[in-house]
Amino acid sequence: MASTVFATVGSTRFDKLVNAISSPALLQLLHSLGYTQLIIQHGKSPIATDDLTITTTTNTGIQVETYDYKPSLREDMERANLIISHAGSGSILEALRLNKKLIVVVNEDLMDNHQLEL
């Protein structure tokens, strides 16, 4: 059974998070922690596809799936063992409802930086 990380940036751009999540260093770290699959919902952020395509297995041994949007993220959140999320209230509350391990990253580039309030 795959050990899955799901990363979401929500509906806006969060290039710094997408770049960090898709970096070879993080992929190697996830692999060393026993994760075998990474799903990235990248929203409006571009994603480098040199090593990552729609679904691929990287040279780190991690299967990576990327997409911009889906009508619902619930299925991906349900199958994840770890969720890395922007600090949007909907994503945070859903991860907590599902009792998932959660890493929250504030998008400091947003106007008024409202995510810090959470």
Phi and psi restraints in degrees (range 20) as a CNS / XPLOR table:
assign (resid 1 and name C) (resid 2 and name N)
       (resid 2 and name CA) (resid 2 and name C) 1.0 -71.2 20.0 2
assign (resid 2 and name N) (resid 2 and name CA)
       (resid 2 and name C) (resid 3 and name N) 1.0 142.4 20.0 2
assign (resid 2 and name C) (resid 3 and name N)
       (resid 3 and name CA) (resid 3 and name C) 1.0 -100.3 20.0 2
assign (resid 3 and name N) (resid 3 and name CA)
       (resid 3 and name C) (resid 4 and name N) 1.0 115.9 20.0 2
assign (resid 3 and name C) (resid 4 and name N)
       (resid 4 and name CA) (resid 4 and name C) 1.0 -112.5 20.0 2
assign (resid 4 and name N) (resid 4 and name CA)
       (resid 4 and name C) (resid 5 and name N) 1.0 138.6 20.0 2
assign (resid 4 and name C) (resid 5 and name N)
       (resid 5 and name CA) (resid 5 and name C) 1.0 -109.8 20.0 2
assign (resid 5 and name N) (resid 5 and name CA)
       (resid 5 and name C) (resid 6 and name N) 1.0 131.2 20.0 2
assign (resid 5 and name C) (resid 6 and name N)
       (resid 6 and name CA) (resid 6 and name C) 1.0 -114.7 20.0 2
assign (resid 6 and name N) (resid 6 and name CA)
       (resid 6 and name C) (resid 7 and name N) 1.0 126.5 20.0 2
assign (resid 6 and name C) (resid 7 and name N)
       (resid 7 and name CA) (resid 7 and name C) 1.0 -117.0 20.0 2
assign (resid 7 and name N) (resid 7 and name CA)
       (resid 7 and name C) (resid 8 and name N) 1.0 132.9 20.0 2
assign (resid 7 and name C) (resid 8 and name N)
       (resid 8 and name CA) (resid 8 and name C) 1.0 -134.2 20.0 2
assign (resid 8 and name N) (resid 8 and name CA)
       (resid 8 and name C) (resid 9 and name N) 1.0 139.2 20.0 2
assign (resid 8 and name C) (resid 9 and name N)
       (resid 9 and name CA) (resid 9 and name C) 1.0 -110.7 20.0 2
assign (resid 9 and name N) (resid 9 and name CA)
       (resid 9 and name C) (resid 10 and name N) 1.0 -0.9 20.0 2
assign (resid 9 and name C) (resid 10 and name N)
       (resid 10 and name CA) (resid 10 and name C) 1.0 79.0 20.0 2
assign (resid 10 and name N) (resid 10 and name CA)
       (resid 10 and name C) (resid 11 and name N) 1.0 -150.6 20.0 2
assign (resid 10 and name C) (resid 11 and name N)
       (resid 11 and name CA) (resid 11 and name C) 1.0 -94.5 20.0 2
assign (resid 11 and name N) (resid 11 and name CA)
       (resid 11 and name C) (resid 12 and name N) 1.0 -6.1 20.0 2
assign (resid 11 and name C) (resid 12 and name N)
       (resid 12 and name CA) (resid 12 and name C) 1.0 -106.7 20.0 2
assign (resid 12 and name N) (resid 12 and name CA)
       (resid 12 and name C) (resid 13 and name N) 1.0 -168.7 20.0 2
assign (resid 12 and name C) (resid 13 and name N)
       (resid 13 and name CA) (resid 13 and name C) 1.0 -90.3 20.0 2
assign (resid 13 and name N) (resid 13 and name CA)
       (resid 13 and name C) (resid 14 and name N) 1.0 142.0 20.0 2
assign (resid 13 and name C) (resid 14 and name N)
       (resid 14 and name CA) (resid 14 and name C) 1.0 -149.9 20.0 2
assign (resid 14 and name N) (resid 14 and name CA)
       (resid 14 and name C) (resid 15 and name N) 1.0 67.9 20.0 2
assign (resid 14 and name C) (resid 15 and name N)
       (resid 15 and name CA) (resid 15 and name C) 1.0 -58.2 20.0 2
assign (resid 15 and name N) (resid 15 and name CA)
       (resid 15 and name C) (resid 16 and name N) 1.0 -39.5 20.0 2
assign (resid 15 and name C) (resid 16 and name N)
       (resid 16 and name CA) (resid 16 and name C) 1.0 -61.5 20.0 2
assign (resid 16 and name N) (resid 16 and name CA)
       (resid 16 and name C) (resid 17 and name N) 1.0 -41.5 20.0 2
assign (resid 16 and name C) (resid 17 and name N)
       (resid 17 and name CA) (resid 17 and name C) 1.0 -69.4 20.0 2
assign (resid 17 and name N) (resid 17 and name CA)
       (resid 17 and name C) (resid 18 and name N) 1.0 -43.9 20.0 2
assign (resid 17 and name C) (resid 18 and name N)
       (resid 18 and name CA) (resid 18 and name C) 1.0 -60.9 20.0 2
assign (resid 18 and name N) (resid 18 and name CA)
       (resid 18 and name C) (resid 19 and name N) 1.0 -44.3 20.0 2
assign (resid 18 and name C) (resid 19 and name N)
       (resid 19 and name CA) (resid 19 and name C) 1.0 -63.7 20.0 2
assign (resid 19 and name N) (resid 19 and name CA)
       (resid 19 and name C) (resid 20 and name N) 1.0 -40.8 20.0 2
assign (resid 19 and name C) (resid 20 and name N)
       (resid 20 and name CA) (resid 20 and name C) 1.0 -66.5 20.0 2
assign (resid 20 and name N) (resid 20 and name CA)
       (resid 20 and name C) (resid 21 and name N) 1.0 -44.2 20.0 2
assign (resid 20 and name C) (resid 21 and name N)
       (resid 21 and name CA) (resid 21 and name C) 1.0 -65.5 20.0 2
assign (resid 21 and name N) (resid 21 and name CA)
       (resid 21 and name C) (resid 22 and name N) 1.0 -36.3 20.0 2
assign (resid 21 and name C) (resid 22 and name N)
       (resid 22 and name CA) (resid 22 and name C) 1.0 -92.1 20.0 2
assign (resid 22 and name N) (resid 22 and name CA)
       (resid 22 and name C) (resid 23 and name N) 1.0 6.4 20.0 2
assign (resid 22 and name C) (resid 23 and name N)
       (resid 23 and name CA) (resid 23 and name C) 1.0 -73.5 20.0 2
assign (resid 23 and name N) (resid 23 and name CA)
       (resid 23 and name C) (resid 24 and name N) 1.0 146.0 20.0 2
assign (resid 23 and name C) (resid 24 and name N)
       (resid 24 and name CA) (resid 24 and name C) 1.0 -55.8 20.0 2
assign (resid 24 and name N) (resid 24 and name CA)
       (resid 24 and name C) (resid 25 and name N) 1.0 -35.3 20.0 2
assign (resid 24 and name C) (resid 25 and name N)
       (resid 25 and name CA) (resid 25 and name C) 1.0 -63.9 20.0 2
assign (resid 25 and name N) (resid 25 and name CA)
       (resid 25 and name C) (resid 26 and name N) 1.0 -43.4 20.0 2
assign (resid 25 and name C) (resid 26 and name N)
       (resid 26 and name CA) (resid 26 and name C) 1.0 -70.6 20.0 2
assign (resid 26 and name N) (resid 26 and name CA)
       (resid 26 and name C) (resid 27 and name N) 1.0 -39.0 20.0 2
assign (resid 26 and name C) (resid 27 and name N)
       (resid 27 and name CA) (resid 27 and name C) 1.0 -59.7 20.0 2
assign (resid 27 and name N) (resid 27 and name CA)
       (resid 27 and name C) (resid 28 and name N) 1.0 -41.7 20.0 2
assign (resid 27 and name C) (resid 28 and name N)
       (resid 28 and name CA) (resid 28 and name C) 1.0 -64.6 20.0 2
assign (resid 28 and name N) (resid 28 and name CA)
       (resid 28 and name C) (resid 29 and name N) 1.0 -41.6 20.0 2
assign (resid 28 and name C) (resid 29 and name N)
       (resid 29 and name CA) (resid 29 and name C) 1.0 -62.3 20.0 2
assign (resid 29 and name N) (resid 29 and name CA)
       (resid 29 and name C) (resid 30 and name N) 1.0 -46.7 20.0 2
assign (resid 29 and name C) (resid 30 and name N)
       (resid 30 and name CA) (resid 30 and name C) 1.0 -59.3 20.0 2
assign (resid 30 and name N) (resid 30 and name CA)
       (resid 30 and name C) (resid 31 and name N) 1.0 -42.9 20.0 2
assign (resid 30 and name C) (resid 31 and name N)
       (resid 31 and name CA) (resid 31 and name C) 1.0 -60.9 20.0 2
assign (resid 31 and name N) (resid 31 and name CA)
       (resid 31 and name C) (resid 32 and name N) 1.0 -43.0 20.0 2
assign (resid 31 and name C) (resid 32 and name N)
       (resid 32 and name CA) (resid 32 and name C) 1.0 -66.3 20.0 2
assign (resid 32 and name N) (resid 32 and name CA)
       (resid 32 and name C) (resid 33 and name N) 1.0 -23.4 20.0 2
assign (resid 32 and name C) (resid 33 and name N)
       (resid 33 and name CA) (resid 33 and name C) 1.0 -88.6 20.0 2
assign (resid 33 and name N) (resid 33 and name CA)
       (resid 33 and name C) (resid 34 and name N) 1.0 1.4 20.0 2
assign (resid 33 and name C) (resid 34 and name N)
       (resid 34 and name CA) (resid 34 and name C) 1.0 95.8 20.0 2
assign (resid 34 and name N) (resid 34 and name CA)
       (resid 34 and name C) (resid 35 and name N) 1.0 4.4 20.0 2
assign (resid 34 and name C) (resid 35 and name N)
       (resid 35 and name CA) (resid 35 and name C) 1.0 -79.6 20.0 2
assign (resid 35 and name N) (resid 35 and name CA)
       (resid 35 and name C) (resid 36 and name N) 1.0 142.5 20.0 2
assign (resid 35 and name C) (resid 36 and name N)
       (resid 36 and name CA) (resid 36 and name C) 1.0 -119.1 20.0 2
assign (resid 36 and name N) (resid 36 and name CA)
       (resid 36 and name C) (resid 37 and name N) 1.0 -11.2 20.0 2
assign (resid 36 and name C) (resid 37 and name N)
       (resid 37 and name CA) (resid 37 and name C) 1.0 -141.3 20.0 2
assign (resid 37 and name N) (resid 37 and name CA)
       (resid 37 and name C) (resid 38 and name N) 1.0 139.9 20.0 2
assign (resid 37 and name C) (resid 38 and name N)
       (resid 38 and name CA) (resid 38 and name C) 1.0 -130.4 20.0 2
assign (resid 38 and name N) (resid 38 and name CA)
       (resid 38 and name C) (resid 39 and name N) 1.0 124.7 20.0 2
assign (resid 38 and name C) (resid 39 and name N)
       (resid 39 and name CA) (resid 39 and name C) 1.0 -112.1 20.0 2
assign (resid 39 and name N) (resid 39 and name CA)
       (resid 39 and name C) (resid 40 and name N) 1.0 124.3 20.0 2
assign (resid 39 and name C) (resid 40 and name N)
       (resid 40 and name CA) (resid 40 and name C) 1.0 -116.8 20.0 2
assign (resid 40 and name N) (resid 40 and name CA)
       (resid 40 and name C) (resid 41 and name N) 1.0 117.1 20.0 2
assign (resid 40 and name C) (resid 41 and name N)
       (resid 41 and name CA) (resid 41 and name C) 1.0 -95.8 20.0 2
assign (resid 41 and name N) (resid 41 and name CA)
       (resid 41 and name C) (resid 42 and name N) 1.0 105.8 20.0 2
assign (resid 41 and name C) (resid 42 and name N)
       (resid 42 and name CA) (resid 42 and name C) 1.0 -98.9 20.0 2
assign (resid 42 and name N) (resid 42 and name CA)
       (resid 42 and name C) (resid 43 and name N) 1.0 -0.7 20.0 2
assign (resid 42 and name C) (resid 43 and name N)
       (resid 43 and name CA) (resid 43 and name C) 1.0 55.1 20.0 2
assign (resid 43 and name N) (resid 43 and name CA)
       (resid 43 and name C) (resid 44 and name N) 1.0 -131.5 20.0 2
assign (resid 43 and name C) (resid 44 and name N)
       (resid 44 and name CA) (resid 44 and name C) 1.0 -85.7 20.0 2
assign (resid 44 and name N) (resid 44 and name CA)
       (resid 44 and name C) (resid 45 and name N) 1.0 -3.8 20.0 2
assign (resid 44 and name C) (resid 45 and name N)
       (resid 45 and name CA) (resid 45 and name C) 1.0 -74.9 20.0 2
assign (resid 45 and name N) (resid 45 and name CA)
       (resid 45 and name C) (resid 46 and name N) 1.0 134.7 20.0 2
assign (resid 45 and name C) (resid 46 and name N)
       (resid 46 and name CA) (resid 46 and name C) 1.0 -70.2 20.0 2
assign (resid 46 and name N) (resid 46 and name CA)
       (resid 46 and name C) (resid 47 and name N) 1.0 152.5 20.0 2
assign (resid 46 and name C) (resid 47 and name N)
       (resid 47 and name CA) (resid 47 and name C) 1.0 -129.7 20.0 2
assign (resid 47 and name N) (resid 47 and name CA)
       (resid 47 and name C) (resid 48 and name N) 1.0 130.8 20.0 2
assign (resid 47 and name C) (resid 48 and name N)
       (resid 48 and name CA) (resid 48 and name C) 1.0 -65.3 20.0 2
assign (resid 48 and name N) (resid 48 and name CA)
       (resid 48 and name C) (resid 49 and name N) 1.0 129.3 20.0 2
assign (resid 48 and name C) (resid 49 and name N)
       (resid 49 and name CA) (resid 49 and name C) 1.0 -109.9 20.0 2
assign (resid 49 and name N) (resid 49 and name CA)
       (resid 49 and name C) (resid 50 and name N) 1.0 18.9 20.0 2
assign (resid 49 and name C) (resid 50 and name N)
       (resid 50 and name CA) (resid 50 and name C) 1.0 -60.3 20.0 2
assign (resid 50 and name N) (resid 50 and name CA)
       (resid 50 and name C) (resid 51 and name N) 1.0 -47.9 20.0 2
assign (resid 50 and name C) (resid 51 and name N)
       (resid 51 and name CA) (resid 51 and name C) 1.0 -106.0 20.0 2
assign (resid 51 and name N) (resid 51 and name CA)
       (resid 51 and name C) (resid 52 and name N) 1.0 -13.1 20.0 2
assign (resid 51 and name C) (resid 52 and name N)
       (resid 52 and name CA) (resid 52 and name C) 1.0 -121.0 20.0 2
assign (resid 52 and name N) (resid 52 and name CA)
       (resid 52 and name C) (resid 53 and name N) 1.0 125.7 20.0 2
assign (resid 52 and name C) (resid 53 and name N)
       (resid 53 and name CA) (resid 53 and name C) 1.0 -120.7 20.0 2
assign (resid 53 and name N) (resid 53 and name CA)
       (resid 53 and name C) (resid 54 and name N) 1.0 -166.7 20.0 2
assign (resid 53 and name C) (resid 54 and name N)
       (resid 54 and name CA) (resid 54 and name C) 1.0 -52.9 20.0 2
assign (resid 54 and name N) (resid 54 and name CA)
       (resid 54 and name C) (resid 55 and name N) 1.0 -52.0 20.0 2
assign (resid 54 and name C) (resid 55 and name N)
       (resid 55 and name CA) (resid 55 and name C) 1.0 -142.0 20.0 2
assign (resid 55 and name N) (resid 55 and name CA)
       (resid 55 and name C) (resid 56 and name N) 1.0 124.1 20.0 2
assign (resid 55 and name C) (resid 56 and name N)
       (resid 56 and name CA) (resid 56 and name C) 1.0 -151.6 20.0 2
assign (resid 56 and name N) (resid 56 and name CA)
       (resid 56 and name C) (resid 57 and name N) 1.0 160.9 20.0 2
assign (resid 56 and name C) (resid 57 and name N)
       (resid 57 and name CA) (resid 57 and name C) 1.0 -106.5 20.0 2
assign (resid 57 and name N) (resid 57 and name CA)
       (resid 57 and name C) (resid 58 and name N) 1.0 121.2 20.0 2
assign (resid 57 and name C) (resid 58 and name N)
       (resid 58 and name CA) (resid 58 and name C) 1.0 -78.1 20.0 2
assign (resid 58 and name N) (resid 58 and name CA)
       (resid 58 and name C) (resid 59 and name N) 1.0 170.7 20.0 2
assign (resid 58 and name C) (resid 59 and name N)
       (resid 59 and name CA) (resid 59 and name C) 1.0 -69.6 20.0 2
assign (resid 59 and name N) (resid 59 and name CA)
       (resid 59 and name C) (resid 60 and name N) 1.0 -5.5 20.0 2
assign (resid 59 and name C) (resid 60 and name N)
       (resid 60 and name CA) (resid 60 and name C) 1.0 -88.0 20.0 2
assign (resid 60 and name N) (resid 60 and name CA)
       (resid 60 and name C) (resid 61 and name N) 1.0 -5.3 20.0 2
assign (resid 60 and name C) (resid 61 and name N)
       (resid 61 and name CA) (resid 61 and name C) 1.0 88.9 20.0 2
assign (resid 61 and name N) (resid 61 and name CA)
       (resid 61 and name C) (resid 62 and name N) 1.0 8.3 20.0 2
assign (resid 61 and name C) (resid 62 and name N)
       (resid 62 and name CA) (resid 62 and name C) 1.0 -99.1 20.0 2
assign (resid 62 and name N) (resid 62 and name CA)
       (resid 62 and name C) (resid 63 and name N) 1.0 127.9 20.0 2
assign (resid 62 and name C) (resid 63 and name N)
       (resid 63 and name CA) (resid 63 and name C) 1.0 -81.1 20.0 2
assign (resid 63 and name N) (resid 63 and name CA)
       (resid 63 and name C) (resid 64 and name N) 1.0 126.7 20.0 2
assign (resid 63 and name C) (resid 64 and name N)
       (resid 64 and name CA) (resid 64 and name C) 1.0 -117.8 20.0 2
assign (resid 64 and name N) (resid 64 and name CA)
       (resid 64 and name C) (resid 65 and name N) 1.0 131.3 20.0 2
assign (resid 64 and name C) (resid 65 and name N)
       (resid 65 and name CA) (resid 65 and name C) 1.0 -121.9 20.0 2
assign (resid 65 and name N) (resid 65 and name CA)
       (resid 65 and name C) (resid 66 and name N) 1.0 133.9 20.0 2
assign (resid 65 and name C) (resid 66 and name N)
       (resid 66 and name CA) (resid 66 and name C) 1.0 -127.8 20.0 2
assign (resid 66 and name N) (resid 66 and name CA)
       (resid 66 and name C) (resid 67 and name N) 1.0 147.2 20.0 2
assign (resid 66 and name C) (resid 67 and name N)
       (resid 67 and name CA) (resid 67 and name C) 1.0 -157.9 20.0 2
assign (resid 67 and name N) (resid 67 and name CA)
       (resid 67 and name C) (resid 68 and name N) 1.0 160.5 20.0 2
assign (resid 67 and name C) (resid 68 and name N)
       (resid 68 and name CA) (resid 68 and name C) 1.0 -84.7 20.0 2
assign (resid 68 and name N) (resid 68 and name CA)
       (resid 68 and name C) (resid 69 and name N) 1.0 -56.9 20.0 2
assign (resid 68 and name C) (resid 69 and name N)
       (resid 69 and name CA) (resid 69 and name C) 1.0 -141.7 20.0 2
assign (resid 69 and name N) (resid 69 and name CA)
       (resid 69 and name C) (resid 70 and name N) 1.0 155.3 20.0 2
assign (resid 69 and name C) (resid 70 and name N)
       (resid 70 and name CA) (resid 70 and name C) 1.0 -139.4 20.0 2
assign (resid 70 and name N) (resid 70 and name CA)
       (resid 70 and name C) (resid 71 and name N) 1.0 157.0 20.0 2
assign (resid 70 and name C) (resid 71 and name N)
       (resid 71 and name CA) (resid 71 and name C) 1.0 -59.2 20.0 2
assign (resid 71 and name N) (resid 71 and name CA)
       (resid 71 and name C) (resid 72 and name N) 1.0 -32.5 20.0 2
assign (resid 71 and name C) (resid 72 and name N)
       (resid 72 and name CA) (resid 72 and name C) 1.0 -144.7 20.0 2
assign (resid 72 and name N) (resid 72 and name CA)
       (resid 72 and name C) (resid 73 and name N) 1.0 140.8 20.0 2
assign (resid 72 and name C) (resid 73 and name N)
       (resid 73 and name CA) (resid 73 and name C) 1.0 -97.7 20.0 2
assign (resid 73 and name N) (resid 73 and name CA)
       (resid 73 and name C) (resid 74 and name N) 1.0 -1.0 20.0 2
assign (resid 73 and name C) (resid 74 and name N)
       (resid 74 and name CA) (resid 74 and name C) 1.0 -56.8 20.0 2
assign (resid 74 and name N) (resid 74 and name CA)
       (resid 74 and name C) (resid 75 and name N) 1.0 -45.6 20.0 2
assign (resid 74 and name C) (resid 75 and name N)
       (resid 75 and name CA) (resid 75 and name C) 1.0 -59.7 20.0 2
assign (resid 75 and name N) (resid 75 and name CA)
       (resid 75 and name C) (resid 76 and name N) 1.0 -44.3 20.0 2
assign (resid 75 and name C) (resid 76 and name N)
       (resid 76 and name CA) (resid 76 and name C) 1.0 -65.8 20.0 2
assign (resid 76 and name N) (resid 76 and name CA)
       (resid 76 and name C) (resid 77 and name N) 1.0 -37.7 20.0 2
assign (resid 76 and name C) (resid 77 and name N)
       (resid 77 and name CA) (resid 77 and name C) 1.0 -67.8 20.0 2
assign (resid 77 and name N) (resid 77 and name CA)
       (resid 77 and name C) (resid 78 and name N) 1.0 -38.8 20.0 2
assign (resid 77 and name C) (resid 78 and name N)
       (resid 78 and name CA) (resid 78 and name C) 1.0 -63.4 20.0 2
assign (resid 78 and name N) (resid 78 and name CA)
       (resid 78 and name C) (resid 79 and name N) 1.0 -39.8 20.0 2
assign (resid 78 and name C) (resid 79 and name N)
       (resid 79 and name CA) (resid 79 and name C) 1.0 -85.0 20.0 2
assign (resid 79 and name N) (resid 79 and name CA)
       (resid 79 and name C) (resid 80 and name N) 1.0 -6.0 20.0 2
assign (resid 79 and name C) (resid 80 and name N)
       (resid 80 and name CA) (resid 80 and name C) 1.0 -79.8 20.0 2
assign (resid 80 and name N) (resid 80 and name CA)
       (resid 80 and name C) (resid 81 and name N) 1.0 144.4 20.0 2
assign (resid 80 and name C) (resid 81 and name N)
       (resid 81 and name CA) (resid 81 and name C) 1.0 -91.9 20.0 2
assign (resid 81 and name N) (resid 81 and name CA)
       (resid 81 and name C) (resid 82 and name N) 1.0 -24.2 20.0 2
assign (resid 81 and name C) (resid 82 and name N)
       (resid 82 and name CA) (resid 82 and name C) 1.0 -142.1 20.0 2
assign (resid 82 and name N) (resid 82 and name CA)
       (resid 82 and name C) (resid 83 and name N) 1.0 136.1 20.0 2
assign (resid 82 and name C) (resid 83 and name N)
       (resid 83 and name CA) (resid 83 and name C) 1.0 -117.4 20.0 2
assign (resid 83 and name N) (resid 83 and name CA)
       (resid 83 and name C) (resid 84 and name N) 1.0 129.3 20.0 2
assign (resid 83 and name C) (resid 84 and name N)
       (resid 84 and name CA) (resid 84 and name C) 1.0 -110.8 20.0 2
assign (resid 84 and name N) (resid 84 and name CA)
       (resid 84 and name C) (resid 85 and name N) 1.0 118.8 20.0 2
assign (resid 84 and name C) (resid 85 and name N)
       (resid 85 and name CA) (resid 85 and name C) 1.0 -134.0 20.0 2
assign (resid 85 and name N) (resid 85 and name CA)
       (resid 85 and name C) (resid 86 and name N) 1.0 150.2 20.0 2
assign (resid 85 and name C) (resid 86 and name N)
       (resid 86 and name CA) (resid 86 and name C) 1.0 -62.6 20.0 2
assign (resid 86 and name N) (resid 86 and name CA)
       (resid 86 and name C) (resid 87 and name N) 1.0 169.2 20.0 2
assign (resid 86 and name C) (resid 87 and name N)
       (resid 87 and name CA) (resid 87 and name C) 1.0 -90.2 20.0 2
assign (resid 87 and name N) (resid 87 and name CA)
       (resid 87 and name C) (resid 88 and name N) 1.0 38.0 20.0 2
assign (resid 87 and name C) (resid 88 and name N)
       (resid 88 and name CA) (resid 88 and name C) 1.0 -78.0 20.0 2
assign (resid 88 and name N) (resid 88 and name CA)
       (resid 88 and name C) (resid 89 and name N) 1.0 138.3 20.0 2
assign (resid 88 and name C) (resid 89 and name N)
       (resid 89 and name CA) (resid 89 and name C) 1.0 -61.5 20.0 2
assign (resid 89 and name N) (resid 89 and name CA)
       (resid 89 and name C) (resid 90 and name N) 1.0 -39.3 20.0 2
assign (resid 89 and name C) (resid 90 and name N)
       (resid 90 and name CA) (resid 90 and name C) 1.0 -61.7 20.0 2
assign (resid 90 and name N) (resid 90 and name CA)
       (resid 90 and name C) (resid 91 and name N) 1.0 -45.4 20.0 2
assign (resid 90 and name C) (resid 91 and name N)
       (resid 91 and name CA) (resid 91 and name C) 1.0 -66.3 20.0 2
assign (resid 91 and name N) (resid 91 and name CA)
       (resid 91 and name C) (resid 92 and name N) 1.0 -42.3 20.0 2
assign (resid 91 and name C) (resid 92 and name N)
       (resid 92 and name CA) (resid 92 and name C) 1.0 -63.4 20.0 2
assign (resid 92 and name N) (resid 92 and name CA)
       (resid 92 and name C) (resid 93 and name N) 1.0 -49.2 20.0 2
assign (resid 92 and name C) (resid 93 and name N)
       (resid 93 and name CA) (resid 93 and name C) 1.0 -63.0 20.0 2
assign (resid 93 and name N) (resid 93 and name CA)
       (resid 93 and name C) (resid 94 and name N) 1.0 -40.0 20.0 2
assign (resid 93 and name C) (resid 94 and name N)
       (resid 94 and name CA) (resid 94 and name C) 1.0 -64.5 20.0 2
assign (resid 94 and name N) (resid 94 and name CA)
       (resid 94 and name C) (resid 95 and name N) 1.0 -43.8 20.0 2
assign (resid 94 and name C) (resid 95 and name N)
       (resid 95 and name CA) (resid 95 and name C) 1.0 -62.1 20.0 2
assign (resid 95 and name N) (resid 95 and name CA)
       (resid 95 and name C) (resid 96 and name N) 1.0 -40.8 20.0 2
assign (resid 95 and name C) (resid 96 and name N)
       (resid 96 and name CA) (resid 96 and name C) 1.0 -67.1 20.0 2
assign (resid 96 and name N) (resid 96 and name CA)
       (resid 96 and name C) (resid 97 and name N) 1.0 -40.5 20.0 2
assign (resid 96 and name C) (resid 97 and name N)
       (resid 97 and name CA) (resid 97 and name C) 1.0 -60.0 20.0 2
assign (resid 97 and name N) (resid 97 and name CA)
       (resid 97 and name C) (resid 98 and name N) 1.0 -36.6 20.0 2
assign (resid 97 and name C) (resid 98 and name N)
       (resid 98 and name CA) (resid 98 and name C) 1.0 -84.0 20.0 2
assign (resid 98 and name N) (resid 98 and name CA)
       (resid 98 and name C) (resid 99 and name N) 1.0 -0.7 20.0 2
assign (resid 98 and name C) (resid 99 and name N)
       (resid 99 and name CA) (resid 99 and name C) 1.0 58.3 20.0 2
assign (resid 99 and name N) (resid 99 and name CA)
       (resid 99 and name C) (resid 100 and name N) 1.0 46.1 20.0 2
assign (resid 99 and name C) (resid 100 and name N)
       (resid 100 and name CA) (resid 100 and name C) 1.0 -99.1 20.0 2
assign (resid 100 and name N) (resid 100 and name CA)
       (resid 100 and name C) (resid 101 and name N) 1.0 150.7 20.0 2
assign (resid 100 and name C) (resid 101 and name N)
       (resid 101 and name CA) (resid 101 and name C) 1.0 -63.3 20.0 2
assign (resid 101 and name N) (resid 101 and name CA)
       (resid 101 and name C) (resid 102 and name N) 1.0 137.3 20.0 2
assign (resid 101 and name C) (resid 102 and name N)
       (resid 102 and name CA) (resid 102 and name C) 1.0 -140.3 20.0 2
assign (resid 102 and name N) (resid 102 and name CA)
       (resid 102 and name C) (resid 103 and name N) 1.0 130.5 20.0 2
assign (resid 102 and name C) (resid 103 and name N)
       (resid 103 and name CA) (resid 103 and name C) 1.0 -115.0 20.0 2
assign (resid 103 and name N) (resid 103 and name CA)
       (resid 103 and name C) (resid 104 and name N) 1.0 123.2 20.0 2
assign (resid 103 and name C) (resid 104 and name N)
       (resid 104 and name CA) (resid 104 and name C) 1.0 -109.0 20.0 2
assign (resid 104 and name N) (resid 104 and name CA)
       (resid 104 and name C) (resid 105 and name N) 1.0 132.1 20.0 2
assign (resid 104 and name C) (resid 105 and name N)
       (resid 105 and name CA) (resid 105 and name C) 1.0 -122.2 20.0 2
assign (resid 105 and name N) (resid 105 and name CA)
       (resid 105 and name C) (resid 106 and name N) 1.0 120.8 20.0 2
assign (resid 105 and name C) (resid 106 and name N)
       (resid 106 and name CA) (resid 106 and name C) 1.0 -76.8 20.0 2
assign (resid 106 and name N) (resid 106 and name CA)
       (resid 106 and name C) (resid 107 and name N) 1.0 133.3 20.0 2
assign (resid 106 and name C) (resid 107 and name N)
       (resid 107 and name CA) (resid 107 and name C) 1.0 -87.9 20.0 2
assign (resid 107 and name N) (resid 107 and name CA)
       (resid 107 and name C) (resid 108 and name N) 1.0 95.4 20.0 2
assign (resid 107 and name C) (resid 108 and name N)
       (resid 108 and name CA) (resid 108 and name C) 1.0 -72.2 20.0 2
assign (resid 108 and name N) (resid 108 and name CA)
       (resid 108 and name C) (resid 109 and name N) 1.0 -9.8 20.0 2
assign (resid 108 and name C) (resid 109 and name N)
       (resid 109 and name CA) (resid 109 and name C) 1.0 -84.0 20.0 2
assign (resid 109 and name N) (resid 109 and name CA)
       (resid 109 and name C) (resid 110 and name N) 1.0 -8.9 20.0 2
assign (resid 109 and name C) (resid 110 and name N)
       (resid 110 and name CA) (resid 110 and name C) 1.0 -71.6 20.0 2
assign (resid 110 and name N) (resid 110 and name CA)
       (resid 110 and name C) (resid 111 and name N) 1.0 144.6 20.0 2
assign (resid 110 and name C) (resid 111 and name N)
       (resid 111 and name CA) (resid 111 and name C) 1.0 -61.8 20.0 2
assign (resid 111 and name N) (resid 111 and name CA)
       (resid 111 and name C) (resid 112 and name N) 1.0 132.6 20.0 2
assign (resid 111 and name C) (resid 112 and name N)
       (resid 112 and name CA) (resid 112 and name C) 1.0 70.9 20.0 2
assign (resid 112 and name N) (resid 112 and name CA)
       (resid 112 and name C) (resid 113 and name N) 1.0 -1.6 20.0 2
assign (resid 112 and name C) (resid 113 and name N)
       (resid 113 and name CA) (resid 113 and name C) 1.0 45.8 20.0 2
assign (resid 113 and name N) (resid 113 and name CA)
       (resid 113 and name C) (resid 114 and name N) 1.0 45.5 20.0 2
assign (resid 113 and name C) (resid 114 and name N)
       (resid 114 and name CA) (resid 114 and name C) 1.0 -65.9 20.0 2
assign (resid 114 and name N) (resid 114 and name CA)
       (resid 114 and name C) (resid 115 and name N) 1.0 -16.9 20.0 2
assign (resid 114 and name C) (resid 115 and name N)
       (resid 115 and name CA) (resid 115 and name C) 1.0 -67.5 20.0 2
assign (resid 115 and name N) (resid 115 and name CA)
       (resid 115 and name C) (resid 116 and name N) 1.0 -21.9 20.0 2
assign (resid 115 and name C) (resid 116 and name N)
       (resid 116 and name CA) (resid 116 and name C) 1.0 -63.9 20.0 2
assign (resid 116 and name N) (resid 116 and name CA)
       (resid 116 and name C) (resid 117 and name N) 1.0 -24.4 20.0 2
assign (resid 116 and name C) (resid 117 and name N)
       (resid 117 and name CA) (resid 117 and name C) 1.0 -63.4 20.0 2
assign (resid 117 and name N) (resid 117 and name CA)
       (resid 117 and name C) (resid 118 and name N) 1.0 -27.8 20.0 2
